[in-house]
């Protein structure tokens, strides 16, 4: 099961639909549970988990907390 997030363009309500990927591939028509409109757009899916590598592992420099003499001016 994958959770797909949608935004209804008619009533501007966000909702989620859980379905199999096979159903989604078959063109499962999502419907807004609030106004039953099919005028919806995808907002996200739980498969879309991109882990951004934001860990900066700076190379050892002499400007750290244990800087030696003659470093950093
Ligand atoms: Zn709606």
PDB file of the backbone (N, CA, C, O) and the ligand in Angstrom, with CONECT records:
HET     ZN  A 101       1
ATOM      1  N   UNK A   1       0.834  -1.202   0.000  1.00  0.00           N
ATOM      2  CA  UNK A   1       0.000   0.000   0.000  1.00  0.00           C
ATOM      3  C   UNK A   1       0.874   1.259   0.000  1.00  0.00           C
ATOM      4  O   UNK A   1       1.876   1.358   0.708  1.00  0.00           O
ATOM      5  N   UNK A   2       0.456   2.185  -0.804  1.00  0.00           N
ATOM      6  CA  UNK A   2       1.147   3.455  -0.850  1.00  0.00           C
ATOM      7  C   UNK A   2       0.135   4.557  -0.569  1.00  0.00           C
ATOM      8  O   UNK A   2      -0.992   4.516  -1.062  1.00  0.00           O
ATOM      9  N   UNK A   3       0.530   5.509   0.201  1.00  0.00           N
ATOM     10  CA  UNK A   3      -0.359   6.617   0.500  1.00  0.00           C
ATOM     11  C   UNK A   3      -0.092   7.762  -0.463  1.00  0.00           C
ATOM     12  O   UNK A   3       1.026   8.268  -0.569  1.00  0.00           O
ATOM     13  N   UNK A   4      -1.140   8.152  -1.156  1.00  0.00           N
ATOM     14  CA  UNK A   4      -1.018   9.257  -2.090  1.00  0.00           C
ATOM     15  C   UNK A   4      -1.784  10.453  -1.531  1.00  0.00           C
ATOM     16  O   UNK A   4      -2.918  10.329  -1.070  1.00  0.00           O
ATOM     17  N   UNK A   5      -1.148  11.584  -1.585  1.00  0.00           N
ATOM     18  CA  UNK A   5      -1.801  12.790  -1.124  1.00  0.00           C
ATOM     19  C   UNK A   5      -2.333  13.572  -2.305  1.00  0.00           C
ATOM     20  O   UNK A   5      -1.684  13.684  -3.346  1.00  0.00           O
ATOM     21  N   UNK A   6      -3.522  14.109  -2.123  1.00  0.00           N
ATOM     22  CA  UNK A   6      -4.138  14.874  -3.197  1.00  0.00           C
ATOM     23  C   UNK A   6      -4.665  16.186  -2.669  1.00  0.00           C
ATOM     24  O   UNK A   6      -4.948  16.336  -1.480  1.00  0.00           O
ATOM     25  N   UNK A   7      -4.788  17.125  -3.573  1.00  0.00           N
ATOM     26  CA  UNK A   7      -5.409  18.394  -3.252  1.00  0.00           C
ATOM     27  C   UNK A   7      -6.565  18.603  -4.216  1.00  0.00           C
ATOM     28  O   UNK A   7      -6.396  18.570  -5.435  1.00  0.00           O
ATOM     29  N   UNK A   8      -7.738  18.818  -3.646  1.00  0.00           N
ATOM     30  CA  UNK A   8      -8.900  19.052  -4.483  1.00  0.00           C
ATOM     31  C   UNK A   8      -8.878  20.498  -4.961  1.00  0.00           C
ATOM     32  O   UNK A   8      -8.735  21.430  -4.170  1.00  0.00           O
ATOM     33  N   UNK A   9      -9.020  20.662  -6.257  1.00  0.00           N
ATOM     34  CA  UNK A   9      -8.977  22.005  -6.814  1.00  0.00           C
ATOM     35  C   UNK A   9     -10.336  22.703  -6.715  1.00  0.00           C
ATOM     36  O   UNK A   9     -10.450  23.906  -6.954  1.00  0.00           O
ATOM     37  N   UNK A  10     -11.340  21.942  -6.365  1.00  0.00           N
ATOM     38  CA  UNK A  10     -12.674  22.525  -6.281  1.00  0.00           C
ATOM     39  C   UNK A  10     -12.954  23.076  -4.885  1.00  0.00           C
ATOM     40  O   UNK A  10     -13.402  24.212  -4.735  1.00  0.00           O
ATOM     41  N   UNK A  11     -12.684  22.258  -3.867  1.00  0.00           N
ATOM     42  CA  UNK A  11     -12.947  22.719  -2.506  1.00  0.00           C
ATOM     43  C   UNK A  11     -11.655  22.981  -1.743  1.00  0.00           C
ATOM     44  O   UNK A  11     -11.679  23.360  -0.572  1.00  0.00           O
ATOM     45  N   UNK A  12     -10.515  22.774  -2.426  1.00  0.00           N
ATOM     46  CA  UNK A  12      -9.204  23.074  -1.859  1.00  0.00           C
ATOM     47  C   UNK A  12      -8.955  22.330  -0.550  1.00  0.00           C
ATOM     48  O   UNK A  12      -8.324  22.849   0.370  1.00  0.00           O
ATOM     49  N   UNK A  13      -9.459  21.118  -0.492  1.00  0.00           N
ATOM     50  CA  UNK A  13      -9.209  20.280   0.669  1.00  0.00           C
ATOM     51  C   UNK A  13      -8.147  19.252   0.305  1.00  0.00           C
ATOM     52  O   UNK A  13      -8.140  18.702  -0.796  1.00  0.00           O
ATOM     53  N   UNK A  14      -7.262  19.010   1.244  1.00  0.00           N
ATOM     54  CA  UNK A  14      -6.265  17.972   1.022  1.00  0.00           C
ATOM     55  C   UNK A  14      -6.759  16.665   1.613  1.00  0.00           C
ATOM     56  O   UNK A  14      -7.398  16.642   2.665  1.00  0.00           O
ATOM     57  N   UNK A  15      -6.457  15.596   0.930  1.00  0.00           N
ATOM     58  CA  UNK A  15      -6.856  14.289   1.440  1.00  0.00           C
ATOM     59  C   UNK A  15      -5.845  13.257   0.978  1.00  0.00           C
ATOM     60  O   UNK A  15      -5.019  13.511   0.101  1.00  0.00           O
ATOM     61  N   UNK A  16      -5.933  12.089   1.591  1.00  0.00           N
ATOM     62  CA  UNK A  16      -5.006  11.019   1.269  1.00  0.00           C
ATOM     63  C   UNK A  16      -5.779   9.799   0.799  1.00  0.00           C
ATOM     64  O   UNK A  16      -6.886   9.518   1.258  1.00  0.00           O
ATOM     65  N   UNK A  17      -5.169   9.093  -0.118  1.00  0.00           N
ATOM     66  CA  UNK A  17      -5.767   7.863  -0.609  1.00  0.00           C
ATOM     67  C   UNK A  17      -4.714   6.770  -0.538  1.00  0.00           C
ATOM     68  O   UNK A  17      -3.596   6.930  -1.028  1.00  0.00           O
ATOM     69  N   UNK A  18      -5.087   5.667   0.073  1.00  0.00           N
ATOM     70  CA  UNK A  18      -4.185   4.524   0.140  1.00  0.00           C
ATOM     71  C   UNK A  18      -4.629   3.479  -0.867  1.00  0.00           C
ATOM     72  O   UNK A  18      -5.781   3.046  -0.881  1.00  0.00           O
ATOM     73  N   UNK A  19      -3.703   3.093  -1.694  1.00  0.00           N
ATOM     74  CA  UNK A  19      -4.036   2.076  -2.682  1.00  0.00           C
ATOM     75  C   UNK A  19      -2.775   1.352  -3.107  1.00  0.00           C
ATOM     76  O   UNK A  19      -1.653   1.772  -2.824  1.00  0.00           O
ATOM     77  N   UNK A  20      -3.003   0.262  -3.791  1.00  0.00           N
ATOM     78  CA  UNK A  20      -1.873  -0.479  -4.307  1.00  0.00           C
ATOM     79  C   UNK A  20      -1.270   0.274  -5.486  1.00  0.00           C
ATOM     80  O   UNK A  20      -1.942   1.033  -6.184  1.00  0.00           O
ATOM     81  N   UNK A  21       0.007   0.037  -5.675  1.00  0.00           N
ATOM     82  CA  UNK A  21       0.658   0.702  -6.802  1.00  0.00           C
ATOM     83  C   UNK A  21       0.057   0.227  -8.122  1.00  0.00           C
ATOM     84  O   UNK A  21       0.018   0.973  -9.100  1.00  0.00           O
ATOM     85  N   UNK A  22      -0.408  -1.018  -8.140  1.00  0.00           N
ATOM     86  CA  UNK A  22      -1.013  -1.558  -9.358  1.00  0.00           C
ATOM     87  C   UNK A  22      -2.286  -0.783  -9.697  1.00  0.00           C
ATOM     88  O   UNK A  22      -2.565  -0.498 -10.862  1.00  0.00           O
ATOM     89  N   UNK A  23      -3.056  -0.448  -8.647  1.00  0.00           N
ATOM     90  CA  UNK A  23      -4.273   0.317  -8.881  1.00  0.00           C
ATOM     91  C   UNK A  23      -3.945   1.700  -9.409  1.00  0.00           C
ATOM     92  O   UNK A  23      -4.633   2.238 -10.277  1.00  0.00           O
ATOM     93  N   UNK A  24      -2.882   2.259  -8.867  1.00  0.00           N
ATOM     94  CA  UNK A  24      -2.481   3.588  -9.322  1.00  0.00           C
ATOM     95  C   UNK A  24      -2.015   3.539 -10.769  1.00  0.00           C
ATOM     96  O   UNK A  24      -2.280   4.450 -11.554  1.00  0.00           O
ATOM     97  N   UNK A  25      -1.310   2.454 -11.110  1.00  0.00           N
ATOM     98  CA  UNK A  25      -0.807   2.309 -12.471  1.00  0.00           C
ATOM     99  C   UNK A  25      -1.952   2.116 -13.454  1.00  0.00           C
ATOM    100  O   UNK A  25      -1.855   2.477 -14.627  1.00  0.00           O
ATOM    101  N   UNK A  26      -3.051   1.532 -12.944  1.00  0.00           N
ATOM    102  CA  UNK A  26      -4.195   1.317 -13.826  1.00  0.00           C
ATOM    103  C   UNK A  26      -4.983   2.595 -14.063  1.00  0.00           C
ATOM    104  O   UNK A  26      -5.953   2.613 -14.821  1.00  0.00           O
ATOM    105  N   UNK A  27      -4.556   3.650 -13.412  1.00  0.00           N
ATOM    106  CA  UNK A  27      -5.246   4.917 -13.605  1.00  0.00           C
ATOM    107  C   UNK A  27      -6.431   5.087 -12.679  1.00  0.00           C
ATOM    108  O   UNK A  27      -7.467   5.632 -13.058  1.00  0.00           O
ATOM    109  N   UNK A  28      -6.259   4.616 -11.472  1.00  0.00           N
ATOM    110  CA  UNK A  28      -7.304   4.762 -10.466  1.00  0.00           C
ATOM    111  C   UNK A  28      -7.702   6.228 -10.332  1.00  0.00           C
ATOM    112  O   UNK A  28      -6.869   7.064  -9.982  1.00  0.00           O
ATOM    113  N   UNK A  29      -8.952   6.546 -10.603  1.00  0.00           N
ATOM    114  CA  UNK A  29      -9.359   7.942 -10.543  1.00  0.00           C
ATOM    115  C   UNK A  29      -9.651   8.384  -9.111  1.00  0.00           C
ATOM    116  O   UNK A  29     -10.642   7.957  -8.520  1.00  0.00           O
ATOM    117  N   UNK A  30      -8.814   9.218  -8.566  1.00  0.00           N
ATOM    118  CA  UNK A  30      -9.068   9.689  -7.207  1.00  0.00           C
ATOM    119  C   UNK A  30     -10.250  10.652  -7.164  1.00  0.00           C
ATOM    120  O   UNK A  30     -10.487  11.431  -8.087  1.00  0.00           O
ATOM    121  N   UNK A  31     -10.961  10.568  -6.085  1.00  0.00           N
ATOM    122  CA  UNK A  31     -12.110  11.447  -5.904  1.00  0.00           C
ATOM    123  C   UNK A  31     -11.989  12.179  -4.592  1.00  0.00           C
ATOM    124  O   UNK A  31     -11.585  11.605  -3.580  1.00  0.00           O
ATOM    125  N   UNK A  32     -12.334  13.426  -4.612  1.00  0.00           N
ATOM    126  CA  UNK A  32     -12.335  14.194  -3.380  1.00  0.00           C
ATOM    127  C   UNK A  32     -13.425  13.653  -2.461  1.00  0.00           C
ATOM    128  O   UNK A  32     -14.588  13.572  -2.855  1.00  0.00           O
ATOM    129  N   UNK A  33     -13.050  13.280  -1.231  1.00  0.00           N
ATOM    130  CA  UNK A  33     -14.053  12.738  -0.303  1.00  0.00           C
ATOM    131  C   UNK A  33     -14.991  13.821   0.224  1.00  0.00           C
ATOM    132  O   UNK A  33     -16.008  13.521   0.849  1.00  0.00           O
ATOM    133  N   UNK A  34     -14.647  15.068  -0.030  1.00  0.00           N
ATOM    134  CA  UNK A  34     -15.471  16.160   0.493  1.00  0.00           C
ATOM    135  C   UNK A  34     -16.558  16.571  -0.499  1.00  0.00           C
ATOM    136  O   UNK A  34     -17.724  16.722  -0.135  1.00  0.00           O
ATOM    137  N   UNK A  35     -16.154  16.749  -1.758  1.00  0.00           N
ATOM    138  CA  UNK A  35     -17.142  17.205  -2.738  1.00  0.00           C
ATOM    139  C   UNK A  35     -17.258  16.226  -3.904  1.00  0.00           C
ATOM    140  O   UNK A  35     -17.981  16.480  -4.868  1.00  0.00           O
ATOM    141  N   UNK A  36     -16.535  15.100  -3.809  1.00  0.00           N
ATOM    142  CA  UNK A  36     -16.607  14.036  -4.820  1.00  0.00           C
ATOM    143  C   UNK A  36     -16.180  14.529  -6.202  1.00  0.00           C
ATOM    144  O   UNK A  36     -16.632  14.021  -7.228  1.00  0.00           O
ATOM    145  N   UNK A  37     -15.320  15.505  -6.205  1.00  0.00           N
ATOM    146  CA  UNK A  37     -14.818  15.989  -7.481  1.00  0.00           C
ATOM    147  C   UNK A  37     -13.601  15.164  -7.895  1.00  0.00           C
ATOM    148  O   UNK A  37     -12.850  14.673  -7.052  1.00  0.00           O
ATOM    149  N   UNK A  38     -13.427  15.025  -9.175  1.00  0.00           N
ATOM    150  CA  UNK A  38     -12.232  14.344  -9.673  1.00  0.00           C
ATOM    151  C   UNK A  38     -11.197  15.358 -10.139  1.00  0.00           C
ATOM    152  O   UNK A  38     -10.204  15.007 -10.776  1.00  0.00           O
ATOM    153  N   UNK A  39     -11.441  16.595  -9.818  1.00  0.00           N
ATOM    154  CA  UNK A  39     -10.531  17.675 -10.188  1.00  0.00           C
ATOM    155  C   UNK A  39      -9.476  17.828  -9.103  1.00  0.00           C
ATOM    156  O   UNK A  39      -9.457  18.807  -8.356  1.00  0.00           O
ATOM    157  N   UNK A  40      -8.594  16.826  -9.038  1.00  0.00           N
ATOM    158  CA  UNK A  40      -7.616  16.804  -7.963  1.00  0.00           C
ATOM    159  C   UNK A  40      -6.208  16.684  -8.539  1.00  0.00           C
ATOM    160  O   UNK A  40      -6.017  16.225  -9.665  1.00  0.00           O
ATOM    161  N   UNK A  41      -5.250  17.097  -7.759  1.00  0.00           N
ATOM    162  CA  UNK A  41      -3.861  17.002  -8.174  1.00  0.00           C
ATOM    163  C   UNK A  41      -3.070  16.282  -7.085  1.00  0.00           C
ATOM    164  O   UNK A  41      -3.394  16.354  -5.899  1.00  0.00           O
ATOM    165  N   UNK A  42      -2.043  15.600  -7.518  1.00  0.00           N
ATOM    166  CA  UNK A  42      -1.178  14.897  -6.575  1.00  0.00           C
ATOM    167  C   UNK A  42      -0.338  15.892  -5.800  1.00  0.00           C
ATOM    168  O   UNK A  42       0.187  16.850  -6.368  1.00  0.00           O
ATOM    169  N   UNK A  43      -0.214  15.668  -4.531  1.00  0.00           N
ATOM    170  CA  UNK A  43       0.641  16.536  -3.732  1.00  0.00           C
ATOM    171  C   UNK A  43       1.871  15.789  -3.232  1.00  0.00           C
ATOM    172  O   UNK A  43       2.964  16.353  -3.173  1.00  0.00           O
ATOM    173  N   UNK A  44       1.696  14.539  -2.879  1.00  0.00           N
ATOM    174  CA  UNK A  44       2.841  13.774  -2.412  1.00  0.00           C
ATOM    175  C   UNK A  44       2.477  12.297  -2.418  1.00  0.00           C
ATOM    176  O   UNK A  44       1.311  11.932  -2.572  1.00  0.00           O
ATOM    177  N   UNK A  45       3.466  11.471  -2.253  1.00  0.00           N
ATOM    178  CA  UNK A  45       3.226  10.063  -1.991  1.00  0.00           C
ATOM    179  C   UNK A  45       4.240   9.629  -0.962  1.00  0.00           C
ATOM    180  O   UNK A  45       5.347  10.163  -0.888  1.00  0.00           O
ATOM    181  N   UNK A  46       3.847   8.656  -0.171  1.00  0.00           N
ATOM    182  CA  UNK A  46       4.723   8.237   0.921  1.00  0.00           C
ATOM    183  C   UNK A  46       5.973   7.554   0.393  1.00  0.00           C
ATOM    184  O   UNK A  46       6.910   7.280   1.143  1.00  0.00           O
ATOM    185  N   UNK A  47       5.978   7.283  -0.904  1.00  0.00           N
ATOM    186  CA  UNK A  47       7.171   6.694  -1.490  1.00  0.00           C
ATOM    187  C   UNK A  47       8.245   7.743  -1.741  1.00  0.00           C
ATOM    188  O   UNK A  47       9.424   7.434  -1.908  1.00  0.00           O
ATOM    189  N   UNK A  48       7.806   8.964  -1.761  1.00  0.00           N
ATOM    190  CA  UNK A  48       8.715  10.045  -2.117  1.00  0.00           C
ATOM    191  C   UNK A  48       9.509  10.501  -0.909  1.00  0.00           C
ATOM    192  O   UNK A  48       9.352  11.627  -0.437  1.00  0.00           O
ATOM    193  N   UNK A  49      10.359   9.623  -0.415  1.00  0.00           N
ATOM    194  CA  UNK A  49      11.174   9.981   0.739  1.00  0.00           C
ATOM    195  C   UNK A  49      12.611  10.153   0.290  1.00  0.00           C
ATOM    196  O   UNK A  49      13.380   9.196   0.203  1.00  0.00           O
ATOM    197  N   UNK A  50      12.940  11.362   0.014  1.00  0.00           N
ATOM    198  CA  UNK A  50      14.304  11.667  -0.392  1.00  0.00           C
ATOM    199  C   UNK A  50      15.071  12.192   0.815  1.00  0.00           C
ATOM    200  O   UNK A  50      14.804  13.276   1.333  1.00  0.00           O
ATOM    201  N   UNK A  51      16.020  11.394   1.232  1.00  0.00           N
ATOM    202  CA  UNK A  51      16.825  11.827   2.370  1.00  0.00           C
ATOM    203  C   UNK A  51      17.971  12.678   1.862  1.00  0.00           C
ATOM    204  O   UNK A  51      18.925  12.187   1.258  1.00  0.00           O
ATOM    205  N   UNK A  52      17.851  13.947   2.120  1.00  0.00           N
ATOM    206  CA  UNK A  52      18.890  14.853   1.661  1.00  0.00           C
ATOM    207  C   UNK A  52      20.126  14.709   2.535  1.00  0.00           C
ATOM    208  O   UNK A  52      20.060  14.717   3.765  1.00  0.00           O
ATOM    209  N   UNK A  53      21.214  14.582   1.874  1.00  0.00           N
ATOM    210  CA  UNK A  53      22.452  14.440   2.626  1.00  0.00           C
ATOM    211  C   UNK A  53      22.930  15.819   3.063  1.00  0.00           C
ATOM    212  O   UNK A  53      23.657  16.509   2.348  1.00  0.00           O
ATOM    213  N   UNK A  54      22.501  16.187   4.243  1.00  0.00           N
ATOM    214  CA  UNK A  54      22.834  17.521   4.729  1.00  0.00           C
ATOM    215  C   UNK A  54      23.928  17.458   5.789  1.00  0.00           C
ATOM    216  O   UNK A  54      24.256  18.462   6.421  1.00  0.00           O
ATOM    217  N   UNK A  55      24.483  16.271   5.971  1.00  0.00           N
ATOM    218  CA  UNK A  55      25.523  16.156   6.989  1.00  0.00           C
ATOM    219  C   UNK A  55      26.848  16.613   6.398  1.00  0.00           C
ATOM    220  O   UNK A  55      27.431  15.971   5.524  1.00  0.00           O
ATOM    221  N   UNK A  56      27.275  17.696   6.889  1.00  0.00           N
ATOM    222  CA  UNK A  56      28.544  18.235   6.391  1.00  0.00           C
ATOM    223  C   UNK A  56      29.697  17.673   7.221  1.00  0.00           C
ATOM    224  O   UNK A  56      29.872  18.016   8.391  1.00  0.00           O
ATOM    225  N   UNK A  57      30.455  16.824   6.598  1.00  0.00           N
ATOM    226  CA  UNK A  57      31.628  16.306   7.281  1.00  0.00           C
ATOM    227  C   UNK A  57      32.852  17.035   6.729  1.00  0.00           C
ATOM    228  O   UNK A  57      33.528  16.562   5.815  1.00  0.00           O
ATOM    229  N   UNK A  58      33.103  18.175   7.305  1.00  0.00           N
ATOM    230  CA  UNK A  58      34.223  18.986   6.833  1.00  0.00           C
ATOM    231  C   UNK A  58      35.537  18.258   7.115  1.00  0.00           C
ATOM    232  O   UNK A  58      35.683  17.587   8.136  1.00  0.00           O
ATOM    233  N   UNK A  59      36.449  18.397   6.231  1.00  0.00           N
ATOM    234  CA  UNK A  59      37.749  17.760   6.464  1.00  0.00           C
ATOM    235  C   UNK A  59      38.462  18.391   7.661  1.00  0.00           C
ATOM    236  O   UNK A  59      38.233  19.546   8.019  1.00  0.00           O
ATOM    237  N   UNK A  60      39.302  17.611   8.239  1.00  0.00           N
ATOM    238  CA  UNK A  60      40.027  18.101   9.399  1.00  0.00           C
ATOM    239  C   UNK A  60      40.813  19.357   9.029  1.00  0.00           C
ATOM    240  O   UNK A  60      41.671  19.339   8.146  1.00  0.00           O
ATOM    241  N   UNK A  61      40.505  20.416   9.708  1.00  0.00           N
ATOM    242  CA  UNK A  61      41.244  21.651   9.477  1.00  0.00           C
ATOM    243  C   UNK A  61      41.804  22.150  10.806  1.00  0.00           C
ATOM    244  O   UNK A  61      41.424  21.681  11.879  1.00  0.00           O
ATOM    245  N   UNK A  62      42.679  23.072  10.707  1.00  0.00           N
ATOM    246  CA  UNK A  62      43.294  23.579  11.929  1.00  0.00           C
ATOM    247  C   UNK A  62      42.474  24.699  12.538  1.00  0.00           C
ATOM    248  O   UNK A  62      42.880  25.307  13.528  1.00  0.00           O
ATOM    249  N   UNK A  63      41.303  24.975  11.937  1.00  0.00           N
ATOM    250  CA  UNK A  63      40.469  26.060  12.443  1.00  0.00           C
ATOM    251  C   UNK A  63      39.392  25.551  13.381  1.00  0.00           C
ATOM    252  O   UNK A  63      38.448  26.273  13.700  1.00  0.00           O
ATOM    253  N   UNK A  64      39.532  24.307  13.824  1.00  0.00           N
ATOM    254  CA  UNK A  64      38.539  23.739  14.733  1.00  0.00           C
ATOM    255  C   UNK A  64      38.788  24.218  16.146  1.00  0.00           C
ATOM    256  O   UNK A  64      39.586  25.124  16.387  1.00  0.00           O
ATOM    257  N   UNK A  65      38.092  23.593  17.070  1.00  0.00           N
ATOM    258  CA  UNK A  65      38.252  23.979  18.479  1.00  0.00           C
ATOM    259  C   UNK A  65      39.631  23.630  19.015  1.00  0.00           C
ATOM    260  O   UNK A  65      40.088  24.205  20.003  1.00  0.00           O
ATOM    261  N   UNK A  66      40.286  22.688  18.357  1.00  0.00           N
ATOM    262  CA  UNK A  66      41.612  22.318  18.840  1.00  0.00           C
ATOM    263  C   UNK A  66      42.673  22.802  17.863  1.00  0.00           C
ATOM    264  O   UNK A  66      43.576  22.058  17.480  1.00  0.00           O
ATOM    265  N   UNK A  67      42.546  24.044  17.474  1.00  0.00           N
ATOM    266  CA  UNK A  67      43.481  24.579  16.481  1.00  0.00           C
ATOM    267  C   UNK A  67      44.845  24.813  17.125  1.00  0.00           C
ATOM    268  O   UNK A  67      44.977  25.186  18.291  1.00  0.00           O
ATOM    269  N   UNK A  68      45.821  24.573  16.308  1.00  0.00           N
ATOM    270  CA  UNK A  68      47.179  24.741  16.824  1.00  0.00           C
ATOM    271  C   UNK A  68      47.678  26.134  16.514  1.00  0.00           C
ATOM    272  O   UNK A  68      46.994  26.928  15.869  1.00  0.00           O
ATOM    273  N   UNK A  69      48.839  26.408  16.966  1.00  0.00           N
ATOM    274  CA  UNK A  69      49.439  27.725  16.742  1.00  0.00           C
ATOM    275  C   UNK A  69      49.750  27.949  15.265  1.00  0.00           C
ATOM    276  O   UNK A  69      50.162  27.026  14.562  1.00  0.00           O
ATOM    277  N   UNK A  70      49.554  29.159  14.811  1.00  0.00           N
ATOM    278  CA  UNK A  70      49.882  29.478  13.427  1.00  0.00           C
ATOM    279  C   UNK A  70      48.695  29.278  12.502  1.00  0.00           C
ATOM    280  O   UNK A  70      48.804  29.569  11.311  1.00  0.00           O
ATOM    281  N   UNK A  71      47.565  28.793  13.000  1.00  0.00           N
ATOM    282  CA  UNK A  71      46.393  28.561  12.163  1.00  0.00           C
ATOM    283  C   UNK A  71      45.449  29.753  12.215  1.00  0.00           C
ATOM    284  O   UNK A  71      45.413  30.497  13.196  1.00  0.00           O
ATOM    285  N   UNK A  72      44.701  29.916  11.161  1.00  0.00           N
ATOM    286  CA  UNK A  72      43.642  30.921  11.086  1.00  0.00           C
ATOM    287  C   UNK A  72      44.199  32.308  11.385  1.00  0.00           C
ATOM    288  O   UNK A  72      43.585  33.082  12.119  1.00  0.00           O
ATOM    289  N   UNK A  73      45.291  32.601  10.851  1.00  0.00           N
ATOM    290  CA  UNK A  73      45.844  33.944  11.033  1.00  0.00           C
ATOM    291  C   UNK A  73      46.465  34.042  12.400  1.00  0.00           C
ATOM    292  O   UNK A  73      46.993  35.092  12.765  1.00  0.00           O
TER     293      UNK A  73
HETATM  294 ZN    ZN A 101     -13.297  18.656  -3.126  1.00  0.00          ZN
END
